[in-house]
Amino acid sequence: MIYKRCPHCGKRIQSGTTCKCRKREYQPPSGIYKLYHTQRWRDLRSVVMAKYNGIDLWVLHQHGRLEYAETVHHIVPTSDDESLFFAFSNLIPVSRASHDEIHMLYKTDKEATQKILVEILFQEGIG
C-alpha cells in the first residue's frame, strides 16, 4: 500500500484519499436559516418574483434602471422579527447588488431605508 503525508496536518494517509482534517461534516441549517430551505419559502419567493415580473424594484425606483431581481429581501429583517418571515408585504425582489446596497444603508439609517422600501411597495400597489 502506498502512503503520503497530508500537506495540512502532516498525518500519514493512504494515497488517493483525503485526510479527515480536510473533510467538513455537513451541518444542516439551524434557527431561522432552516426556513429558507422549506417548500413554503420557495413557493412564496416564486410568487413574489412573479408578481413583479422578476424586476429589481430598488434599482427601478431609486436609480431609474431596469434590472432582473435575483433574490427576495425581507424589509424587516428576520433577526428583528421572525413572525414576518413569510409576510408577503415584507418582501421585495432585488438583485444581488441592490441587496448589498440596502444592507449597507441599513448600517447607517435602517428606519429611513425601510421606509423607502415600504413606499416602493406602496407605489407598486401592495400598500
Buried (B, 14 or more C-beta within 10 A) or exposed (E): EEEEEBEEEEEEBEEEEEBEEEEEEEEEEEEEEEBEEEEEBEEBBEEBBEBBEEBBBBBBBBEEEEBEBBBBBBBBBBEEEEEBBBEEEBBBBBBEEBBEBBEEBBEEEBEEBBEBBBEBBEEBEBE
